[in-house]
Amino acid sequence: MTTLNEQDFRRAMSHFATGVAVVTAKGSEGEQGATISALTSVSLDPLLLLICLHRGSSTYKAIAEAGRFGLSILNNSHKDVAMLFASRTADKFGSDVVVRAEDGTAFIDGALVQMHCELVETFQGGTHALFMAKPTSITVRDEAPLLYFQGQLGIEA
């Protein structure tokens, strides 16, 4: 065992393969979106999930203001989409990869899952916020997911 530090912790956590998603919300500074890998189900009764975002991100602020967000779980062909929404590019929503629900919520076209979520509670955890939310609508497609492992997007079989 080594003495625990940020670099060792980051390396250790990179060995946990996760799915990749995009969250979107509209706040006072307009529409915002971010790529996340920190997403988990919490409860089936009531239905709850948890996402984590850096508290300095514009998407964190938009979700906190709006009290709701769109969640798109990406498929294996969405590597470029994941990189776009992970960037600080101002115009993430001008692309044809974004589709809108009837209420205007932005989702990623062809995502495995498109889910409307309402914020239930927010927890602070160091540099990040944990948003607990309840899904209010879900659309699911069956395809291969986009995975994140050891700093790389997509796992080749």
DSSP file with accessible surface (Angstrom, degrees, kcal/mol):
  #  RESIDUE AA STRUCTURE BP1 BP2  ACC     N-H-->O    O-->H-N    N-H-->O    O-->H-N    TCO  KAPPA ALPHA  PHI   PSI    X-CA   Y-CA   Z-CA
    1    1 A M              0   0  238      0, 0.0     2,-0.2     0, 0.0     3,-0.0   0.000 360.0 360.0 360.0 142.8    0.0    0.0    0.0
    2    2 A T        -     0   0  105      1,-0.1     2,-0.3     3,-0.0     3,-0.0  -0.668 360.0 -88.5-105.6 163.3    1.1    3.5   -0.7
    3    3 A T        -     0   0  127     -2,-0.2     2,-0.2     1,-0.1     5,-0.1  -0.552  55.3-109.8 -68.6 131.5    0.3    6.7    1.1
    4    4 A L        +     0   0  129     -2,-0.3     2,-0.3     4,-0.1    -1,-0.1  -0.466  50.5 155.9 -72.6 129.6   -2.9    8.0   -0.4
    5    5 A N     >  -     0   0   81     -2,-0.2     4,-2.6     1,-0.1     5,-0.2  -0.887  56.0 -92.4-140.7 174.8   -2.7   11.2   -2.4
    6    6 A E  H  > S+     0   0  145     -2,-0.3     4,-2.8     1,-0.2     5,-0.2   0.898 122.3  50.3 -58.8 -43.3   -4.8   12.8   -5.2
    7    7 A Q  H  > S+     0   0  152      1,-0.2     4,-2.3     2,-0.2    -1,-0.2   0.928 112.9  45.7 -64.2 -44.1   -2.8   11.2   -8.1
    8    8 A D  H  > S+     0   0   52      2,-0.2     4,-2.6     1,-0.2    -1,-0.2   0.902 113.8  49.5 -64.9 -41.3   -3.0    7.7   -6.6
    9    9 A F  H  X S+     0   0  116     -4,-2.6     4,-2.7     2,-0.2     5,-0.2   0.938 111.1  49.2 -63.8 -45.2   -6.7    8.1   -5.9
   10   10 A R  H  X S+     0   0  172     -4,-2.8     4,-1.6    -5,-0.2    -2,-0.2   0.924 112.6  48.1 -59.9 -44.6   -7.4    9.3   -9.4
   11   11 A R  H  < S+     0   0  170     -4,-2.3     4,-0.5    -5,-0.2    -1,-0.2   0.929 111.9  49.4 -63.1 -44.6   -5.4    6.4  -10.9
   12   12 A A  H >< S+     0   0   61     -4,-2.6     3,-1.4     1,-0.2    -2,-0.2   0.939 111.4  48.4 -60.6 -46.0   -7.3    3.8   -8.7
   13   13 A M  H >< S+     0   0   98     -4,-2.7     3,-1.9     1,-0.3    -1,-0.2   0.789  98.7  68.9 -68.5 -24.3  -10.7    5.2   -9.6
   14   14 A S  T 3< S+     0   0   30     -4,-1.6   136,-2.9     1,-0.3    -1,-0.3   0.697  88.7  66.8 -67.7 -14.5   -9.8    5.2  -13.3
   15   15 A H  T <  S+     0   0   87     -3,-1.4     2,-0.8    -4,-0.5    -1,-0.3   0.460  80.9  87.5 -83.8  -1.6   -9.9    1.4  -13.0
   16   16 A F  S <  S-     0   0  142     -3,-1.9     2,-0.2    -4,-0.1   132,-0.1  -0.864  78.5-141.9 -98.9 104.2  -13.6    1.5  -12.4
   17   17 A A        -     0   0   46     -2,-0.8     2,-0.3   132,-0.1   132,-0.2  -0.468  26.8-179.7 -67.3 134.2  -15.3    1.4  -15.8
   18   18 A T  E     -A  148   0A  24    130,-2.0   130,-2.9    -2,-0.2    20,-0.1  -0.928  28.9-108.3-132.0 160.0  -18.3    3.7  -16.0
   19   19 A G  E     -A  147   0A  37     -2,-0.3     2,-0.4   128,-0.2   128,-0.2  -0.324  34.6-126.6 -75.6 167.6  -20.9    4.7  -18.5
   20   20 A V        +     0   0    3    126,-1.2    54,-2.5    54,-0.3     2,-0.3  -0.966  30.6 172.4-123.4 137.1  -20.9    8.2  -20.0
   21   21 A A  E     -CD  36  73B   1     15,-2.8    15,-3.1    -2,-0.4     2,-0.4  -0.907  25.3-134.9-137.7 164.9  -23.8   10.6  -20.0
   22   22 A V  E     -CD  35  72B   0     50,-2.6    50,-2.8    -2,-0.3     2,-0.4  -0.987  16.7-161.2-120.9 133.3  -24.6   14.2  -20.8
   23   23 A V  E     -CD  34  71B   0     11,-2.5    11,-2.1    -2,-0.4     2,-0.3  -0.912   9.6-172.9-111.8 143.1  -26.6   16.4  -18.6
   24   24 A T  E     +CD  33  70B   4     46,-2.1    46,-2.6    -2,-0.4     2,-0.3  -0.972  10.2 161.0-134.1 149.5  -28.3   19.6  -19.8
   25   25 A A  E     -C   32   0B   9      7,-2.2     7,-3.2    -2,-0.3     2,-0.6  -0.973  31.6-127.6-160.2 158.4  -30.2   22.4  -18.1
   26   26 A K  E     +C   31   0B 151     -2,-0.3     5,-0.2     5,-0.2     2,-0.2  -0.958  37.1 160.5-116.6 117.8  -31.3   26.0  -18.8
   27   27 A G  E >   -C   30   0B  16      3,-2.2     3,-1.9    -2,-0.6    35,-0.1  -0.432  59.7 -68.8-117.5-163.3  -30.4   28.6  -16.1
   28   28 A S  T 3  S+     0   0   91      1,-0.3     3,-0.1    -2,-0.2    34,-0.0   0.729 132.1  52.4 -65.8 -22.4  -30.1   32.4  -16.0
   29   29 A E  T 3  S-     0   0  121      1,-0.4    -1,-0.3    29,-0.1     2,-0.1   0.172 119.5-106.6 -98.6  17.2  -27.0   32.2  -18.2
   30   30 A G  E <   -C   27   0B  25     -3,-1.9    -3,-2.2    32,-0.0    -1,-0.4  -0.454  66.7 -10.4  95.1-165.1  -28.7   30.1  -20.9
   31   31 A E  E     -C   26   0B  54     -5,-0.2     2,-0.3    -2,-0.1    -5,-0.2  -0.515  64.3-177.3 -78.1 133.8  -28.5   26.5  -21.8
   32   32 A Q  E     +C   25   0B  36     -7,-3.2    -7,-2.2    -2,-0.2     2,-0.3  -0.928   6.0 179.2-130.1 154.9  -25.7   24.5  -20.3
   33   33 A G  E     -C   24   0B   0     -2,-0.3     2,-0.3    -9,-0.2    -9,-0.2  -0.993   3.2-176.0-156.4 151.1  -24.4   21.0  -20.7
   34   34 A A  E     -C   23   0B  14    -11,-2.1   -11,-2.5    -2,-0.3     2,-0.4  -0.995  27.4-119.3-147.6 150.3  -21.7   18.7  -19.4
   35   35 A T  E     -C   22   0B  37     50,-0.8     2,-0.3    -2,-0.3   -13,-0.2  -0.753  38.8-178.2 -86.3 134.9  -20.3   15.2  -19.9
   36   36 A I  E     -C   21   0B  11    -15,-3.1   -15,-2.8    -2,-0.4    17,-0.1  -0.945  33.5-179.9-132.6 154.5  -20.4   13.1  -16.7
   37   37 A S        +     0   0   51     -2,-0.3     2,-1.2   -17,-0.2   -18,-0.2   0.341  68.2  92.3-124.2  -5.4  -19.4    9.6  -15.6
   38   38 A A        +     0   0   42     14,-0.3    14,-1.6   -17,-0.1     2,-0.3  -0.759  55.9 126.1 -93.7  92.1  -20.6   10.0  -12.0
   39   39 A L  E     +E   51   0B  57     -2,-1.2     2,-0.3    12,-0.2    12,-0.2  -0.984  25.2 160.6-148.7 133.6  -24.2    8.7  -12.2
   40   40 A T  E     -E   50   0B  77     10,-2.1    10,-2.7    -2,-0.3     2,-0.2  -0.994  39.2-110.5-153.9 152.0  -25.9    6.0  -10.2
   41   41 A S  E     -E   49   0B  99     -2,-0.3     8,-0.3     8,-0.2     3,-0.1  -0.572  29.2-179.3 -75.5 150.0  -29.3    4.7   -9.3
   42   42 A V  E     -     0   0B  70      6,-2.8     2,-0.3     1,-0.4     7,-0.2   0.717  57.1  -0.1-116.8 -45.7  -30.2    5.3   -5.7
   43   43 A S  E   > -E   48   0B  36      5,-1.5     5,-2.3     1,-0.1    -1,-0.4  -0.998  34.8-157.5-152.7 148.4  -33.7    3.9   -5.1
   44   44 A L  E   5S+E   47   0B 153     -2,-0.3     3,-0.4     1,-0.3    -1,-0.1   0.588  87.7  67.8 -97.0 -18.0  -36.6    2.1   -6.8
   45   45 A D  T   5S+     0   0  151      1,-0.7    -1,-0.3     3,-0.0     2,-0.1  -0.769 120.8  12.8-145.3  92.9  -39.1    3.3   -4.2
   46   46 A P  T   5S-     0   0   81      0, 0.0    -1,-0.7     0, 0.0     2,-0.4   0.616 108.8-115.7 -79.7 166.4  -39.2    6.2   -4.7
   47   47 A L  E   5 +E   44   0B  91     -3,-0.4     2,-0.3    -2,-0.1    -3,-0.2  -0.515  51.3 161.3 -66.8 120.8  -37.4    6.3   -8.1
   48   48 A L  E   < -E   43   0B  29     -5,-2.3    -6,-2.8    -2,-0.4    -5,-1.5  -0.998  19.6-177.9-144.5 147.2  -34.2    8.3   -7.4
   49   49 A L  E     -EF  41 133B  12     84,-2.5    84,-2.5    -2,-0.3     2,-0.4  -0.892  15.4-140.0-135.6 169.6  -30.8    8.7   -9.1
   50   50 A L  E     -EF  40 132B  34    -10,-2.7   -10,-2.1    -2,-0.3     2,-0.3  -0.996  15.2-179.8-135.7 133.4  -27.6   10.7   -8.3
   51   51 A I  E     -EF  39 131B   0     80,-2.0    80,-2.8    -2,-0.4     2,-0.4  -0.934  15.3-145.1-125.8 156.4  -25.3   12.7  -10.5
   52   52 A C  E     + F   0 130B  32    -14,-1.6   -14,-0.3    -2,-0.3     2,-0.3  -0.981  19.1 173.2-124.1 136.9  -22.1   14.6   -9.5
   53   53 A L  E     - F   0 129B   8     76,-2.0    76,-2.9    -2,-0.4     2,-0.1  -0.989  40.0-100.0-138.6 148.3  -20.8   17.9  -11.0
   54   54 A H  E >   - F   0 128B  92     -2,-0.3     3,-1.7    74,-0.2     6,-0.3  -0.436  31.2-132.5 -64.7 134.7  -18.0   20.2  -10.2
   55   55 A R  T 3  S+     0   0  108     72,-2.6    -1,-0.1     1,-0.3    73,-0.1   0.690 103.3  59.8 -67.8 -15.6  -19.5   23.2   -8.3
   56   56 A G  T 3  S+     0   0   64     71,-0.4    -1,-0.3     4,-0.1     2,-0.1   0.525  83.6 105.8 -87.9  -3.7  -17.6   25.6  -10.5
   57   57 A S  S <> S-     0   0   30     -3,-1.7     4,-1.6     1,-0.1     5,-0.1  -0.449  73.3-132.5 -81.2 149.5  -19.2   24.4  -13.7
   58   58 A S  H  > S+     0   0   48      1,-0.2     4,-2.3     2,-0.2   -29,-0.1   0.812 108.8  58.5 -66.8 -28.0  -21.9   26.4  -15.5
   59   59 A T  H  > S+     0   0    2      2,-0.2     4,-2.6     1,-0.2     5,-0.2   0.899 101.4  54.3 -70.6 -37.7  -24.0   23.3  -15.7
   60   60 A Y  H  > S+     0   0   50     -6,-0.3     4,-2.5     1,-0.2    -2,-0.2   0.951 110.6  46.7 -56.1 -48.7  -24.0   22.9  -11.9
   61   61 A K  H  X S+     0   0   82     -4,-1.6     4,-2.3     1,-0.2    -2,-0.2   0.916 111.3  50.9 -62.8 -42.5  -25.3   26.5  -11.7
   62   62 A A  H  X S+     0   0    3     -4,-2.3     4,-3.0     2,-0.2     6,-0.3   0.914 112.1  46.4 -63.9 -42.0  -28.0   25.9  -14.3
   63   63 A I  H  X S+     0   0    0     -4,-2.6     4,-2.7     2,-0.2     5,-0.3   0.930 111.6  51.4 -66.3 -44.2  -29.3   22.7  -12.6
   64   64 A A  H  < S+     0   0   46     -4,-2.5    -2,-0.2    -5,-0.2    -1,-0.2   0.897 116.6  41.2 -59.9 -39.0  -29.3   24.4   -9.2
   65   65 A E  H  < S+     0   0   88     -4,-2.3    -2,-0.2    -5,-0.2    -1,-0.2   0.918 119.8  41.9 -73.8 -44.5  -31.4   27.3  -10.7
   66   66 A A  H  < S-     0   0   38     -4,-3.0    -2,-0.2    -5,-0.2    -3,-0.2   0.789  89.6-143.7 -76.8 -31.2  -33.7   25.3  -12.9
   67   67 A G  S  < S+     0   0   28     -4,-2.7    52,-2.5    -5,-0.3     2,-0.3   0.627  74.9  62.7  74.2  13.1  -34.4   22.5  -10.4
   68   68 A R  E     - G   0 118B 107     -5,-0.3     2,-0.3    50,-0.3    50,-0.2  -0.980  58.9-175.0-158.9 163.0  -34.5   20.0  -13.3
   69   69 A F  E     - G   0 117B   5     48,-2.4    48,-2.4    -2,-0.3     2,-0.4  -0.986  26.0-115.5-158.2 161.5  -32.2   18.6  -16.0
   70   70 A G  E     -DG  24 116B   0    -46,-2.6   -46,-2.1    -2,-0.3     2,-0.5  -0.862  26.9-159.0 -99.7 140.0  -32.1   16.3  -19.0
   71   71 A L  E     -DG  23 115B   1     44,-2.4    44,-2.7    -2,-0.4     2,-0.5  -0.984   8.8-175.8-123.8 125.2  -30.0   13.2  -18.8
   72   72 A S  E     -DG  22 114B   0    -50,-2.8   -50,-2.6    -2,-0.5     2,-0.6  -0.977  14.2-152.6-121.1 115.7  -28.7   11.4  -21.9
   73   73 A I  E     -DG  21 113B  44     40,-1.9    39,-2.1    -2,-0.5    40,-1.2  -0.802  29.5-128.6 -86.9 123.5  -26.8    8.1  -21.5
   74   74 A L        -     0   0    0    -54,-2.5    72,-1.9    -2,-0.6   -54,-0.3  -0.373  10.6-137.4 -82.5 150.6  -24.5    7.9  -24.5
   75   75 A N  B >   -I  145   0C   6     70,-0.3     3,-2.3    -2,-0.1    -1,-0.1  -0.498  39.1 -92.4 -96.0 171.5  -24.0    5.0  -26.9
   76   76 A N  T 3  S+     0   0   58     68,-2.5     3,-0.4     1,-0.3    71,-0.1   0.657 122.7  60.2 -63.4 -14.6  -20.7    3.8  -28.2
   77   77 A S  T 3  S+     0   0   98     67,-0.3     3,-0.4     1,-0.2    -1,-0.3   0.453  85.7  82.1 -90.3   3.2  -20.9    6.0  -31.3
   78   78 A H    <>  +     0   0   15     -3,-2.3     4,-2.6     1,-0.2     5,-0.2   0.078  47.0 117.9 -98.8  25.9  -21.1    9.2  -29.2
   79   79 A K  H  > S+     0   0   71     -3,-0.4     4,-2.2     1,-0.2    -1,-0.2   0.926  80.1  47.8 -57.6 -45.8  -17.3    9.7  -28.4
   80   80 A D  H  > S+     0   0  140     -3,-0.4     4,-2.5     2,-0.2    -1,-0.2   0.882 111.0  51.7 -63.5 -37.2  -17.3   13.1  -30.2
   81   81 A V  H  > S+     0   0    9      2,-0.2     4,-2.6     1,-0.2     5,-0.2   0.928 108.5  51.1 -64.4 -43.9  -20.5   14.1  -28.4
   82   82 A A  H  X S+     0   0    2     -4,-2.6     4,-1.2     1,-0.2    -2,-0.2   0.918 112.1  46.9 -60.1 -42.5  -18.9   13.3  -25.1
   83   83 A M  H  X S+     0   0  115     -4,-2.2     4,-0.9    -5,-0.2    -1,-0.2   0.896 110.5  53.1 -68.0 -38.5  -15.8   15.3  -26.0
   84   84 A L  H >< S+     0   0   45     -4,-2.5     3,-0.8     1,-0.2     5,-0.4   0.953 112.8  42.6 -60.1 -48.8  -17.9   18.3  -27.1
   85   85 A F  H 3< S+     0   0    2     -4,-2.6   -50,-0.8     1,-0.2    -1,-0.2   0.679 110.8  56.9 -78.2 -11.8  -19.9   18.4  -23.9
   86   86 A A  H 3< S+     0   0   64     -4,-1.2    -1,-0.2   -52,-0.2    -2,-0.2   0.641  97.8  83.3 -85.4 -14.8  -16.7   17.9  -21.8
   87   87 A S  S << S-     0   0   36     -4,-0.9   -52,-0.1    -3,-0.8     5,-0.1  -0.248  86.7-121.0 -84.3 172.4  -15.2   21.0  -23.5
   88   88 A R        +     0   0  242     -2,-0.0    -1,-0.1     3,-0.0    -3,-0.1   0.181  61.6 143.6 -96.1  15.6  -15.6   24.6  -22.6
   89   89 A T        -     0   0   72     -5,-0.4     3,-0.3     1,-0.1    -2,-0.0  -0.313  47.5-144.2 -57.0 133.5  -17.0   25.4  -26.1
   90   90 A A  S    S+     0   0  105      1,-0.2     2,-1.1     2,-0.1     3,-0.3   0.884  88.1  54.8 -70.6 -40.6  -19.7   28.0  -25.9
   91   91 A D        +     0   0  110      1,-0.2     3,-0.3     2,-0.1    -1,-0.2  -0.581  56.1 139.2-101.7  75.4  -22.0   26.6  -28.6
   92   92 A K  S    S+     0   0   22     -2,-1.1     3,-0.4    -3,-0.3    -1,-0.2   0.673  72.6  54.5 -82.4 -18.8  -22.6   23.0  -27.6
   93   93 A F  S    S+     0   0   28     -3,-0.3    -1,-0.2     1,-0.2     5,-0.1   0.452  85.7  77.7-100.0  -1.5  -26.3   23.2  -28.6
   94   94 A G  S    S+     0   0   56     -3,-0.3    -1,-0.2     3,-0.0    -2,-0.1   0.555  76.8  99.7 -82.4  -6.1  -25.9   24.4  -32.2
   95   95 A S  S >  S-     0   0   42     -3,-0.4     3,-1.2     1,-0.1    -3,-0.0  -0.395  82.1-123.2 -81.6 156.9  -25.0   20.9  -33.3
   96   96 A D  T 3  S+     0   0  141      1,-0.2    -1,-0.1    -2,-0.1    13,-0.1   0.450 102.2  80.1 -78.3   1.8  -27.3   18.4  -35.0
   97   97 A V  T 3  S+     0   0   34     11,-0.1    12,-3.7     2,-0.0     2,-0.4   0.638  79.1  82.9 -80.7 -11.5  -26.5   15.9  -32.2
   98   98 A V  E <   -J  108   0D  20     -3,-1.2     2,-0.3    10,-0.2    10,-0.2  -0.788  56.9-179.7 -97.3 131.3  -29.0   17.8  -29.9
   99   99 A V  E     -J  107   0D  48      8,-2.9     8,-2.9    -2,-0.4     2,-0.4  -0.878  18.2-133.6-121.0 159.8  -32.7   17.0  -30.1
  100  100 A R  E     -J  106   0D 120     -2,-0.3     6,-0.2     6,-0.2     5,-0.1  -0.929   4.8-136.7-121.2 139.4  -35.5   18.7  -28.0
  101  101 A A    >   -     0   0   28      4,-2.4     3,-2.3    -2,-0.4     6,-0.0  -0.315  44.6 -92.6 -76.0 170.9  -38.4   17.3  -26.1
  102  102 A E  T 3  S+     0   0  211      1,-0.3    -1,-0.1     2,-0.1    -2,-0.0   0.828 128.9  53.7 -56.7 -32.5  -41.8   19.0  -26.3
  103  103 A D  T 3  S-     0   0   80      2,-0.1    -1,-0.3     1,-0.0    -3,-0.0   0.426 122.9-105.1 -84.3   2.4  -40.9   21.1  -23.2
  104  104 A G    <   +     0   0   35     -3,-2.3    -2,-0.1     1,-0.3     2,-0.1   0.344  67.9 151.1  93.8  -6.3  -37.6   22.2  -24.8
  105  105 A T        -     0   0   13     -5,-0.1    -4,-2.4     1,-0.1     2,-0.3  -0.375  44.5-125.9 -61.7 134.1  -35.3   20.0  -22.8
  106  106 A A  E     +J  100   0D   2     -6,-0.2     2,-0.3    -2,-0.1    -6,-0.2  -0.656  34.3 171.2 -85.7 135.5  -32.1   19.2  -24.7
  107  107 A F  E     -J   99   0D   7     -8,-2.9    -8,-2.9    -2,-0.3     2,-0.5  -0.917  38.9-100.0-133.7 163.0  -31.1   15.6  -25.2
  108  108 A I  E >   -J   98   0D   1     -2,-0.3     3,-1.8   -10,-0.2   -10,-0.2  -0.745  43.0-115.0 -86.8 126.8  -28.5   13.8  -27.3
  109  109 A D  T 3  S+     0   0   89    -12,-3.7    -1,-0.1    -2,-0.5   -37,-0.0  -0.381  98.2  12.0 -62.0 130.3  -30.0   12.3  -30.5
  110  110 A G  T 3  S+     0   0   12      1,-0.2    -1,-0.3    -2,-0.1   -35,-0.1   0.567  88.2 159.3  79.7   8.9  -29.7    8.5  -30.5
  111  111 A A    <   -     0   0    2     -3,-1.8   -37,-0.2     1,-0.1    -1,-0.2  -0.273  50.4-124.3 -61.9 151.2  -28.8    8.3  -26.8
  112  112 A L  S    S+     0   0   15    -39,-2.1    29,-3.1     1,-0.2     2,-0.4   0.878  97.6  18.3 -60.8 -40.2  -29.4    5.0  -25.0
  113  113 A V  E     -GH  73 140B  19    -40,-1.2   -40,-1.9    27,-0.2     2,-0.5  -0.999  60.7-170.8-135.8 136.4  -31.5    6.8  -22.5
  114  114 A Q  E     +GH  72 139B  41     25,-2.1    25,-2.1    -2,-0.4     2,-0.4  -0.995  22.3 175.9-123.5 119.7  -33.2   10.2  -22.5
  115  115 A M  E     -GH  71 138B  21    -44,-2.7   -44,-2.4    -2,-0.5     2,-0.4  -0.989  28.2-144.9-135.3 126.3  -34.5   11.0  -19.1
  116  116 A H  E     -GH  70 137B  28     21,-1.8    20,-2.7    -2,-0.4    21,-1.0  -0.756  29.2-168.3 -79.7 135.1  -36.2   14.1  -17.6
  117  117 A C  E     -GH  69 135B   2    -48,-2.4   -48,-2.4    -2,-0.4     2,-0.5  -0.989  16.5-152.6-132.7 138.0  -35.2   14.6  -14.0
  118  118 A E  E     -GH  68 134B  86     16,-2.8    16,-2.6    -2,-0.4   -50,-0.3  -0.934  30.2-114.8-108.3 130.8  -36.5   16.8  -11.2
  119  119 A L  E     + H   0 133B  41    -52,-2.5    14,-0.3    -2,-0.5     3,-0.1  -0.395  36.1 171.3 -65.7 131.4  -34.0   17.9   -8.5
  120  120 A V  E     -     0   0B  76     12,-3.3     2,-0.3     1,-0.4    13,-0.2   0.753  63.8  -9.8-106.3 -44.8  -34.9   16.5   -5.1
  121  121 A E  E     - H   0 132B 102     11,-1.7    11,-3.0     2,-0.0     2,-0.4  -0.994  54.6-143.8-157.9 150.9  -31.9   17.4   -2.9
  122  122 A T  E     - H   0 131B  54     -2,-0.3     2,-0.4     9,-0.2     9,-0.2  -0.980  14.3-171.4-122.5 134.3  -28.4   18.7   -3.3
  123  123 A F  E     - H   0 130B  79      7,-2.5     7,-3.1    -2,-0.4     2,-0.5  -0.938  18.7-133.0-120.8 145.5  -25.4   17.6   -1.2
  124  124 A Q  E     + H   0 129B  97     -2,-0.4     2,-0.3     5,-0.2     5,-0.2  -0.844  24.0 175.5 -99.0 133.8  -21.9   19.2   -1.1
  125  125 A G  E >   - H   0 128B  37      3,-3.1     3,-2.1    -2,-0.5     2,-0.2  -0.756  56.4 -73.8-138.9  87.1  -18.9   16.9   -1.4
  126  126 A G  T 3  S-     0   0   61     -2,-0.3    -1,-0.2     1,-0.3   -71,-0.1  -0.393 116.4  -5.7  63.6-125.5  -15.6   18.8   -1.6
  127  127 A T  T 3  S+     0   0   82     -2,-0.2   -72,-2.6    -3,-0.1   -71,-0.4   0.587 130.0  66.1 -76.5 -10.2  -15.2   20.3   -5.0
  128  128 A H  E <   -FH  54 125B  69     -3,-2.1    -3,-3.1   -74,-0.3     2,-0.4  -0.724  68.1-138.7-116.7 161.4  -18.4   18.6   -6.3
  129  129 A A  E     -FH  53 124B   0    -76,-2.9   -76,-2.0    -2,-0.3     2,-0.6  -0.907  14.3-144.1-112.8 144.4  -22.1   18.7   -5.7
  130  130 A L  E     -FH  52 123B  47     -7,-3.1    -7,-2.5    -2,-0.4     2,-0.6  -0.958  13.8-160.0-108.8 117.5  -24.3   15.6   -5.6
  131  131 A F  E     -FH  51 122B   0    -80,-2.8   -80,-2.0    -2,-0.6     2,-0.5  -0.894   0.7-160.8-100.4 117.1  -27.7   16.1   -7.2
  132  132 A M  E     +FH  50 121B  30    -11,-3.0   -12,-3.3    -2,-0.6   -11,-1.7  -0.849  23.8 171.3 -93.8 132.4  -30.3   13.6   -6.2
  133  133 A A  E     -FH  49 119B   0    -84,-2.5   -84,-2.5    -2,-0.5   -14,-0.2  -0.946  32.2-131.4-141.6 158.4  -33.2   13.6   -8.6
  134  134 A K  E     - H   0 118B  95    -16,-2.6   -16,-2.8    -2,-0.3     2,-0.2  -0.933  28.3-124.6-110.7 133.6  -36.3   11.8   -9.6
  135  135 A P  E     - H   0 117B  24      0, 0.0   -18,-0.3     0, 0.0     3,-0.1  -0.544  23.8-177.8 -72.8 140.8  -37.0   10.8  -13.2
  136  136 A T  E    S+     0   0B  74    -20,-2.7     2,-0.3     1,-0.4   -19,-0.2   0.573  70.8   9.9-113.9 -18.8  -40.2   12.0  -14.6
  137  137 A S  E     - H   0 116B  52    -21,-1.0   -21,-1.8     2,-0.0    -1,-0.4  -0.957  65.0-167.3-156.7 149.5  -40.0   10.4  -18.1
  138  138 A I  E     - H   0 115B  86     -2,-0.3     2,-0.4   -23,-0.2   -23,-0.2  -0.999   9.8-171.6-142.6 136.4  -37.7    7.9  -19.7
  139  139 A T  E     - H   0 114B  81    -25,-2.1   -25,-2.1    -2,-0.4     2,-0.4  -0.997  18.1-166.8-123.1 132.1  -37.0    6.7  -23.2
  140  140 A V  E     - H   0 113B  92     -2,-0.4     2,-0.3   -27,-0.2   -27,-0.2  -0.964  10.8-174.6-126.9 137.5  -34.7    3.7  -23.6
  141  141 A R        -     0   0  108    -29,-3.1     2,-0.8    -2,-0.4    -2,-0.0  -0.944  25.8-126.8-122.5 150.1  -32.9    2.2  -26.6
  142  142 A D        +     0   0  158     -2,-0.3     2,-0.3     3,-0.0   -29,-0.0  -0.844  57.7 114.3-103.7 104.1  -30.9   -1.1  -26.6
  143  143 A E  S    S-     0   0   90     -2,-0.8    -2,-0.1     0, 0.0   -31,-0.0  -0.895  72.2 -66.2-149.9 179.1  -27.4   -0.6  -28.0
  144  144 A A        -     0   0   60     -2,-0.3   -68,-2.5     1,-0.1   -67,-0.3  -0.527  54.8-126.1 -75.9 136.9  -23.8   -0.7  -26.8
  145  145 A P  B     -I   75   0C  61      0, 0.0     2,-0.6     0, 0.0   -70,-0.3  -0.398  15.2-113.3 -80.6 157.4  -22.9    1.9  -24.2
  146  146 A L        -     0   0    0    -72,-1.9  -126,-1.2  -126,-0.3     2,-0.3  -0.819  41.0-161.2 -84.9 124.4  -20.1    4.4  -24.3
  147  147 A L  E     -A   19   0A  54     -2,-0.6     7,-3.8  -128,-0.2     2,-0.5  -0.821  14.8-148.1-112.4 152.7  -17.7    3.4  -21.5
  148  148 A Y  E     +AB  18 153A  90   -130,-2.9  -130,-2.0    -2,-0.3     2,-0.3  -0.982  27.7 160.7-119.0 122.7  -14.9    5.4  -19.7
  149  149 A F  E >   - B   0 152A  64      3,-2.4     3,-1.9    -2,-0.5  -134,-0.2  -0.976  64.6 -11.6-148.8 128.1  -12.0    3.4  -18.4
  150  150 A Q  T 3  S-     0   0   92   -136,-2.9  -135,-0.1    -2,-0.3     3,-0.1   0.865 128.3 -51.9  50.1  43.4   -8.4    4.5  -17.5
  151  151 A G  T 3  S+     0   0   38      1,-0.2     2,-0.4  -137,-0.2    -1,-0.3   0.550 115.7 112.8  78.9   5.7   -9.0    7.9  -19.0
  152  152 A Q  E <   -B  149   0A 130     -3,-1.9    -3,-2.4     2,-0.0     2,-0.5  -0.913  61.4-135.1-115.9 142.4  -10.1    6.5  -22.4
  153  153 A L  E    S+B  148   0A  36     -2,-0.4    -5,-0.2    -5,-0.2   -74,-0.1  -0.800  75.1  20.3 -91.9 130.3  -13.6    6.7  -24.0
  154  154 A G        -     0   0   10     -7,-3.8     2,-0.5    -2,-0.5    -5,-0.1   0.454  70.0-128.6  86.6 131.0  -14.8    3.5  -25.5
  155  155 A I        -     0   0   75     -7,-0.1     2,-0.4     0, 0.0    -1,-0.1  -0.973  17.8-143.8-113.7 121.9  -13.6    0.0  -24.7
  156  156 A E              0   0  138     -2,-0.5    -2,-0.0     1,-0.1     0, 0.0  -0.712 360.0 360.0 -86.7 134.9  -12.7   -2.2  -27.7
  157  157 A A              0   0  150     -2,-0.4    -1,-0.1     0, 0.0     0, 0.0  -0.299 360.0 360.0 -74.1 360.0  -13.6   -5.9  -27.3
